[in-house]
Amino acid sequence: MNFLVDGRAPNLPATAFSDLFTRLSWMMEDNGSEIEKVTREWLRTGDEYKAEVALNITEVAPADSMSELVNLMNDVADRFPSLRGVAQQWSARYVD
């Protein structure tokens, strides 16, 4: 995943990778557990593009519990104000 994202074409939207990784999660023998692992890592790093990719992957959980998810999404929103809306959508899925 890192290889693909790091070697991306200029101006490629993050959602292009999100869609790809979402589809791949269903095709992998591990049912997406490696994709989930990388997604969680990306949400904790300082790379805004990778965080945006991770936030838009819909078939893997970015956290193990509701409280962990809410804390993580608050942290992402604080570090990357442009991603606040997507982070809040993740929190809303589990809080409501």
Secondary structure, 3 states (H helix, E strand, C coil): CHHHHHCCCCCCCHHHHHHHHHHHHHHCCCCCHHHHHHHHHHHCCCCHHHHHHHHCCCCCCCCCCHHHHHHHHHHHHHHCHHHHHHHHHHHHHHHC
